[in-house]
């Protein structure tokens, strides 16, 4: 409790949102992002360190002592975010990466969406690129409302998004298991989106919830990163999508692997994880599959003239 300007006793507003940030060996970039995320009157921040060897944990504690630092002994990939969500004591949790941050006021607007719409489990925001202020391609797609909008919701429906630009309802996120340990890192958001949809939760885009992204240099996808992403996309097909879809995607990748070393790496990684994926396989209903397939298609270029 505290006294207002006229001497009356006012209730201290309850915290609604925490920020969870998973990182590994990106100390300098992480500290720059935390400088923008950590404020005296801002949301609490939880940093989950994925076994860094560059002094990340000590540097965060020294520069931002209010930040909760969770040190993991090994690199758990995207699942580290779930560790942070469990530590968060708020009903809503925003994710960030060590090269991203939220615009002031964005998380309050996301919390208002959750407060007003109890059926929404995830809000993904507008991504602005720090280098030039331009709109990220993923947000252009969301603005196009390729999946339409559920009546009464504050924005278009979504089934694909970058984790760093999302805010989740904590209980809903944990109820579907959070990010998959099987996928490790890369495309883990697809599986989360499908599992939330099957559980009956809505996921929306909010244009006034702004996340800034400042990747180091041009975002050129390395062959290793492509192989990891492709492996995980194929695993998601086997985990949740119809068998003909999974078989067709597997065939395409194997044919490419004949002449492409990165594709061969993706096939090897997929094959090692396939037995676990088959044990966890739960194909989604036809309507969810139809919408997910639509969400994956490239956005058509605008007509000229």
DOSE-651924 format. One record per residue: residue in one letter; x, y, z of N, C-alpha, C in turn. Coordinates in steps of 0.2 Angstrom, whole numbers. Example, Ala and Ser with C-alpha at 12.3 -4.5 7.8 and 13.67 -1.06 7.14 Angstrom:
BEGIN
A;66;-28;39;62;-22;39;66;-16;39
S;64;-11;35;68;-5;36;64;0;39
END
This chain:
BEGIN
X;4;-6;0;0;0;0;4;6;0
X;2;12;-3;5;18;-2;0;24;-2
X;2;30;0;-2;35;0;-2;40;-6
X;-7;41;-9;-8;45;-15;-7;53;-13
X;-7;57;-18;-6;64;-17;-11;68;-12
X;-16;65;-11;-21;68;-7;-21;65;0
X;-16;60;1;-16;57;8;-19;50;8
X;-24;48;3;-27;42;4;-23;36;2
X;-25;31;5;-21;24;4;-23;21;-3
X;-18;20;-7;-20;17;-14;-17;10;-14
X;-20;5;-17;-17;-1;-18;-11;-1;-23
X;-6;-4;-22;0;-5;-27;-2;-9;-32
X;-2;-7;-39;-4;-11;-44;0;-17;-44
X;-3;-23;-46;0;-29;-46;4;-30;-53
X;10;-33;-52;14;-34;-58;10;-39;-63
X;10;-37;-69;6;-42;-74;11;-46;-78
X;17;-43;-80;21;-46;-85;28;-46;-83
X;32;-51;-84;39;-52;-83;42;-53;-90
X;49;-52;-90;52;-53;-97;57;-59;-95
X;57;-64;-100;62;-69;-100;66;-69;-106
X;73;-70;-104;78;-69;-110;83;-75;-109
X;83;-79;-114;88;-85;-114;94;-83;-118
X;100;-84;-116;106;-82;-119;112;-87;-119
X;117;-86;-123;123;-90;-122;128;-87;-126
X;134;-85;-122;140;-82;-125;139;-76;-130
X;134;-72;-127;133;-66;-131;133;-60;-126
X;138;-60;-122;138;-55;-116;137;-48;-118
X;141;-45;-123;140;-38;-125;134;-36;-128
X;131;-41;-132;124;-39;-135;119;-40;-130
X;120;-45;-126;115;-45;-120;114;-39;-116
X;120;-37;-114;120;-31;-109;117;-25;-113
X;118;-24;-119;115;-18;-123;108;-19;-123
X;105;-25;-124;98;-26;-124;95;-25;-117
X;99;-27;-111;96;-26;-105;96;-19;-103
X;101;-15;-105;101;-8;-104;94;-5;-106
X;91;-8;-111;85;-5;-114;79;-8;-110
X;80;-14;-107;74;-18;-104;73;-17;-97
X;79;-15;-94;78;-15;-86;77;-7;-84
X;72;-6;-81;70;0;-78;68;0;-71
X;69;5;-67;67;5;-60;59;3;-59
X;55;6;-64;48;5;-63;45;0;-69
X;50;-4;-72;48;-8;-77;47;-15;-75
X;45;-20;-79;44;-27;-77;50;-30;-75
X;49;-35;-71;55;-39;-69;58;-43;-74
X;64;-44;-74;68;-48;-80;71;-54;-77
X;71;-60;-81;74;-66;-79;78;-68;-85
X;85;-68;-84;90;-70;-89;91;-78;-87
X;91;-82;-92;93;-89;-91;99;-90;-96
X;104;-92;-92;111;-92;-96;112;-100;-98
X;112;-101;-104;113;-108;-107;120;-110;-106
X;123;-110;-101;130;-113;-100;135;-109;-103
X;134;-102;-103;139;-98;-106;146;-98;-103
X;151;-97;-107;158;-97;-105;162;-91;-105
X;158;-85;-106;161;-79;-107;160;-74;-102
X;158;-77;-96;156;-72;-90;150;-69;-90
X;145;-71;-94;139;-68;-95;135;-67;-88
X;134;-72;-84;131;-72;-78;134;-66;-73
X;140;-66;-72;143;-62;-68;142;-55;-71
X;143;-54;-77;142;-47;-80;135;-44;-79
X;130;-48;-80;123;-46;-79;122;-44;-71
X;124;-48;-67;124;-47;-60;127;-40;-58
X;133;-39;-61;137;-33;-59;133;-27;-62
X;131;-27;-68;128;-21;-71;120;-20;-70
X;117;-26;-69;110;-25;-67;108;-30;-61
X;109;-28;-55;108;-32;-50;101;-34;-48
X;96;-31;-51;89;-32;-50;87;-38;-54
X;91;-40;-60;89;-45;-64;90;-52;-61
X;85;-56;-61;86;-63;-59;90;-67;-64
X;96;-70;-62;100;-74;-67;99;-81;-65
X;97;-85;-69;97;-93;-68;103;-96;-73
X;107;-99;-70;113;-102;-73;112;-109;-74
X;111;-111;-81;111;-118;-82;118;-121;-84
X;119;-128;-82;125;-131;-83;127;-132;-90
X;122;-133;-94;123;-135;-101;118;-131;-105
X;119;-131;-112;115;-127;-116;109;-131;-118
X;103;-129;-116;97;-132;-117;93;-130;-123
X;96;-125;-126;92;-122;-132;86;-118;-130
X;81;-118;-134;75;-114;-133;71;-116;-126
X;72;-122;-124;69;-124;-118;71;-120;-112
X;77;-117;-112;79;-112;-107;73;-107;-105
X;70;-105;-110;64;-100;-109;59;-103;-104
X;58;-109;-105;53;-112;-100;55;-112;-93
X;62;-113;-92;65;-112;-85;63;-105;-83
X;64;-100;-87;63;-94;-85;55;-92;-84
X;51;-95;-88;44;-94;-87;42;-97;-80
X;45;-103;-78;43;-106;-72;45;-101;-66
X;51;-98;-67;53;-93;-62;49;-87;-61
X;46;-85;-67;42;-79;-67;36;-79;-62
X;35;-74;-59;29;-74;-54;23;-70;-56
X;23;-69;-63;17;-64;-66;13;-69;-70
X;7;-67;-71;2;-71;-76;4;-70;-83
X;8;-65;-85;10;-65;-92;18;-64;-93
X;20;-67;-98;28;-67;-99;29;-65;-106
X;34;-60;-106;36;-58;-113;43;-61;-114
X;45;-63;-120;51;-66;-122;55;-60;-125
X;62;-61;-124;66;-56;-128;72;-61;-130
X;76;-58;-135;83;-61;-136;88;-57;-134
X;94;-59;-135;100;-55;-133;102;-49;-138
X;97;-49;-143;98;-43;-148;91;-40;-149
X;87;-40;-144;80;-37;-145;78;-34;-139
X;73;-30;-139;70;-26;-133;63;-24;-135
X;59;-23;-130;52;-20;-131;52;-13;-130
X;48;-10;-135;47;-2;-134;43;-1;-128
X;45;5;-125;41;7;-119;33;7;-120
X;30;4;-115;23;4;-116;20;-2;-119
X;24;-6;-123;22;-12;-127;19;-17;-122
X;22;-19;-117;20;-24;-113;14;-23;-109
X;13;-16;-107;7;-14;-104;1;-16;-109
X;2;-14;-115;-3;-15;-120;-5;-22;-121
X;0;-26;-121;-1;-34;-122;-5;-36;-116
X;-3;-34;-110;-6;-36;-104;-14;-34;-104
X;-15;-28;-107;-22;-26;-108;-26;-31;-112
X;-23;-34;-117;-26;-38;-122;-28;-45;-118
X;-23;-47;-114;-24;-53;-110;-30;-52;-105
X;-30;-47;-102;-35;-45;-97;-42;-45;-100
X;-42;-42;-106;-49;-41;-109;-51;-48;-113
X;-46;-52;-115;-48;-58;-119;-45;-64;-116
X;-49;-67;-111;-46;-73;-108;-45;-79;-112
X;-47;-79;-118;-46;-85;-123;-40;-84;-127
X;-36;-78;-126;-30;-77;-130;-24;-80;-126
X;-20;-84;-128;-14;-86;-125;-8;-83;-127
X;-7;-80;-133;-1;-77;-135;-3;-71;-140
X;1;-66;-138;1;-60;-143;8;-59;-146
X;8;-58;-152;15;-57;-156;14;-50;-158
X;20;-46;-157;20;-39;-159;23;-37;-165
X;23;-31;-167;26;-28;-173;34;-28;-172
X;37;-31;-177;45;-31;-176;48;-25;-181
X;51;-21;-177;55;-16;-181;62;-17;-181
X;66;-16;-186;73;-17;-187;76;-11;-184
X;81;-12;-179;84;-6;-177;89;-3;-182
X;92;-6;-186;97;-4;-191;94;2;-195
X;87;2;-197;85;7;-201;77;9;-200
X;75;6;-195;68;7;-193;63;4;-197
X;65;-1;-202;60;-4;-206;56;-9;-203
X;50;-11;-206;46;-16;-203;49;-23;-206
X;49;-28;-201;52;-34;-203;47;-38;-207
X;49;-43;-211;45;-46;-216;39;-50;-212
X;41;-53;-206;36;-57;-203;30;-52;-201
X;31;-46;-199;26;-42;-197;22;-39;-203
X;25;-39;-209;21;-37;-215;16;-43;-216
X;18;-49;-215;14;-55;-216;8;-54;-211
X;10;-53;-205;4;-53;-200;-1;-47;-201
X;2;-41;-204;-3;-36;-205;-7;-38;-211
X;-5;-42;-215;-9;-45;-221;-15;-49;-219
X;-15;-51;-212;-20;-56;-210;-22;-62;-214
X;-17;-65;-216;-17;-71;-220;-22;-76;-217
X;-23;-77;-210;-27;-81;-207;-34;-78;-205
X;-35;-72;-207;-41;-68;-205;-41;-66;-198
X;-46;-64;-195;-46;-62;-188;-53;-65;-185
X;-52;-68;-179;-57;-70;-175;-62;-64;-173
X;-68;-64;-174;-72;-59;-172;-72;-57;-164
X;-71;-51;-163;-70;-49;-156;-63;-48;-154
X;-58;-51;-157;-51;-51;-155;-48;-44;-158
X;-42;-42;-155;-40;-36;-156;-35;-36;-162
X;-34;-41;-165;-29;-41;-171;-30;-48;-175
X;-26;-48;-181;-27;-55;-185;-24;-61;-181
X;-27;-66;-183;-25;-73;-180;-18;-74;-183
X;-14;-78;-179;-7;-80;-181;-6;-87;-179
X;-1;-91;-183;1;-97;-181;9;-98;-183
X;12;-92;-183;19;-92;-184;22;-85;-182
X;27;-85;-179;30;-79;-176;37;-80;-173
X;41;-75;-172;47;-76;-169;46;-75;-161
X;50;-80;-157;49;-80;-150;50;-73;-147
X;55;-69;-149;57;-63;-146;52;-58;-146
X;47;-59;-151;42;-54;-151;35;-56;-149
X;35;-61;-144;29;-64;-141;28;-63;-134
X;22;-62;-132;20;-62;-125;15;-67;-124
X;16;-71;-119;12;-77;-118;8;-77;-111
X;2;-80;-111;-1;-81;-104;3;-87;-101
X;5;-86;-95;10;-91;-92;7;-97;-91
X;1;-98;-89;-2;-104;-88;-4;-108;-94
X;-6;-104;-99;-7;-108;-106;-1;-111;-109
X;5;-107;-108;11;-109;-111;14;-115;-107
X;13;-115;-101;16;-121;-97;11;-127;-98
X;5;-126;-99;0;-131;-100;1;-136;-106
X;5;-133;-111;6;-137;-117;14;-139;-117
X;17;-137;-112;24;-139;-111;29;-134;-113
X;27;-129;-116;32;-124;-118;36;-126;-124
X;42;-123;-125;46;-125;-130;49;-132;-130
X;49;-135;-135;51;-142;-135;59;-143;-134
X;60;-148;-130;67;-150;-129;70;-154;-135
X;66;-158;-139;68;-161;-144;70;-157;-150
X;67;-151;-151;69;-147;-157;75;-143;-155
X;77;-142;-148;83;-138;-146;82;-131;-148
X;83;-129;-154;83;-122;-156;82;-122;-164
X;78;-117;-166;76;-116;-173;69;-118;-175
X;65;-114;-176;58;-116;-178;54;-119;-172
X;56;-118;-166;52;-121;-160;46;-117;-159
X;45;-111;-162;39;-108;-161;33;-111;-165
X;34;-115;-171;29;-118;-175;26;-124;-170
X;30;-127;-167;27;-133;-163;22;-130;-157
X;25;-124;-154;21;-121;-149;14;-118;-152
X;15;-115;-157;9;-112;-160;3;-118;-162
X;6;-124;-164;1;-129;-166;-2;-132;-159
X;2;-133;-154;0;-136;-148;-5;-131;-144
X;-4;-124;-145;-9;-120;-142;-15;-120;-145
X;-15;-120;-152;-21;-120;-156;-25;-126;-155
X;-22;-132;-154;-25;-138;-153;-29;-138;-146
X;-25;-135;-141;-28;-134;-135;-34;-129;-134
X;-35;-126;-140;-41;-121;-140;-39;-114;-139
X;-33;-113;-138;-31;-106;-137;-31;-102;-143
X;-32;-95;-143;-31;-91;-148;-24;-87;-148
X;-22;-85;-154;-15;-82;-154;-16;-76;-159
X;-14;-70;-157;-15;-64;-161;-9;-60;-162
X;-10;-56;-167;-5;-50;-169;-8;-44;-166
X;-3;-40;-163;-5;-33;-161;0;-28;-163
X;-2;-24;-168;2;-19;-171;5;-14;-167
X;2;-13;-161;4;-8;-157;8;-10;-151
X;10;-17;-151;15;-20;-146;21;-21;-150
X;26;-16;-149;32;-16;-153;38;-19;-150
X;41;-23;-154;48;-26;-152;53;-24;-157
X;59;-22;-154;64;-20;-159;69;-25;-159
X;72;-26;-165;77;-32;-166;83;-29;-169
X;89;-30;-167;95;-27;-169;101;-33;-170
X;100;-37;-175;104;-43;-176;111;-40;-178
X;116;-44;-176;123;-41;-178;125;-42;-185
X;125;-37;-189;126;-37;-196;120;-40;-200
X;121;-41;-206;115;-44;-210;113;-51;-208
X;107;-52;-208;105;-59;-206;105;-64;-212
X;112;-66;-213;113;-71;-218;113;-78;-214
X;109;-82;-217;108;-89;-214;114;-93;-216
X;117;-95;-211;123;-100;-212;120;-107;-214
X;125;-111;-217;123;-117;-219;121;-122;-213
X;125;-121;-208;123;-124;-201;116;-122;-199
X;115;-116;-199;108;-113;-196;103;-116;-201
X;104;-116;-207;99;-118;-212;97;-126;-211
X;103;-130;-209;102;-137;-208;98;-138;-202
X;99;-134;-197;96;-135;-190;88;-133;-191
X;87;-127;-194;80;-125;-196;76;-130;-200
X;79;-133;-205;76;-138;-209;75;-144;-206
X;80;-146;-202;79;-152;-198;73;-152;-193
X;72;-146;-190;66;-145;-185;60;-144;-189
X;60;-141;-195;54;-140;-199;51;-147;-200
X;56;-152;-202;54;-159;-204;51;-162;-198
X;55;-161;-192;52;-164;-186;45;-162;-184
X;44;-156;-185;37;-153;-183;32;-157;-188
X;34;-158;-194;30;-161;-199;28;-168;-196
X;33;-172;-193;32;-178;-191;29;-178;-184
X;29;-173;-180;26;-173;-174;19;-171;-174
X;17;-167;-179;10;-164;-179;6;-164;-185
X;9;-165;-191;6;-164;-197;4;-171;-200
X;-1;-170;-205;-3;-177;-208;3;-181;-211
X;2;-187;-211;8;-192;-214;10;-190;-221
X;5;-189;-226;7;-187;-232;11;-181;-233
X;10;-176;-228;14;-170;-228;21;-171;-226
X;21;-175;-220;28;-177;-218;32;-181;-223
X;29;-186;-226;32;-190;-231;35;-186;-237
X;31;-181;-239;32;-177;-245;38;-173;-243
X;38;-170;-237;44;-165;-235;50;-169;-234
X;50;-176;-232;55;-180;-231;58;-182;-238
X;54;-183;-242;57;-185;-249;60;-179;-252
X;58;-173;-252;61;-167;-255;68;-166;-252
X;68;-167;-245;75;-166;-242;80;-171;-244
X;78;-177;-244;82;-183;-246;85;-182;-253
X;80;-180;-257;83;-179;-264;88;-173;-265
X;87;-168;-261;92;-162;-260;98;-164;-257
X;98;-169;-253;104;-171;-249;109;-175;-254
X;106;-177;-259;111;-181;-264;117;-176;-266
X;115;-170;-267;121;-165;-269;122;-159;-264
X;119;-159;-258;119;-153;-254;121;-156;-247
X;127;-154;-245;130;-156;-238;126;-154;-233
X;123;-148;-233;119;-145;-228;112;-149;-227
X;109;-151;-233;104;-155;-233;105;-162;-230
X;111;-165;-231;113;-171;-228;114;-170;-220
X;116;-165;-218;117;-164;-211;110;-163;-208
X;105;-160;-211;98;-160;-209;95;-167;-209
X;96;-171;-214;93;-177;-214;96;-182;-208
X;103;-181;-207;106;-185;-201;103;-183;-194
X;102;-176;-193;99;-174;-187;92;-176;-186
X;88;-176;-192;81;-178;-191;81;-185;-190
X;85;-189;-193;85;-197;-192;86;-199;-185
X;91;-195;-182;93;-197;-175;87;-195;-170
X;83;-190;-172;77;-188;-167;71;-191;-169
X;70;-195;-175;64;-197;-177;61;-202;-173
X;64;-207;-170;61;-211;-165;57;-208;-159
X;60;-202;-157;57;-199;-151;51;-195;-154
X;52;-192;-160;46;-188;-163;40;-193;-164
X;42;-199;-166;36;-204;-168;32;-205;-161
X;36;-206;-156;33;-207;-149;29;-201;-147
X;31;-195;-149;27;-189;-147;22;-187;-152
X;21;-191;-158;17;-189;-163;10;-188;-161
X;7;-182;-162;0;-181;-161;-3;-177;-167
X;-5;-180;-172;-7;-176;-178;-13;-171;-176
X;-12;-165;-179;-17;-160;-177;-24;-161;-181
X;-29;-158;-179;-36;-158;-183;-35;-155;-190
X;-39;-157;-194;-39;-154;-201;-39;-147;-202
X;-43;-144;-198;-44;-136;-198;-38;-133;-196
X;-34;-135;-191;-28;-133;-188;-23;-133;-194
X;-22;-139;-197;-17;-141;-202;-18;-136;-208
X;-25;-135;-210;-26;-130;-215;-24;-123;-214
X;-25;-121;-208;-23;-114;-206;-15;-114;-205
X;-12;-119;-203;-5;-119;-202;-2;-119;-209
X;-4;-123;-213;-1;-123;-220;-2;-116;-223
X;-8;-113;-222;-8;-106;-225;-4;-101;-222
X;-2;-102;-216;2;-97;-212;10;-98;-215
X;11;-104;-217;18;-105;-220;19;-103;-227
X;14;-101;-230;15;-99;-238;18;-92;-238
X;22;-91;-243;25;-84;-243;19;-79;-245
X;20;-73;-242;16;-68;-244;16;-66;-251
X;11;-65;-254;11;-63;-261;13;-56;-262
X;17;-55;-267;20;-48;-268;14;-43;-270
X;14;-37;-268;8;-33;-269;8;-31;-277
X;2;-30;-279;2;-29;-287;5;-22;-288
X;8;-22;-294;11;-15;-296;5;-11;-299
X;7;-4;-300;3;0;-303;-3;3;-299
END
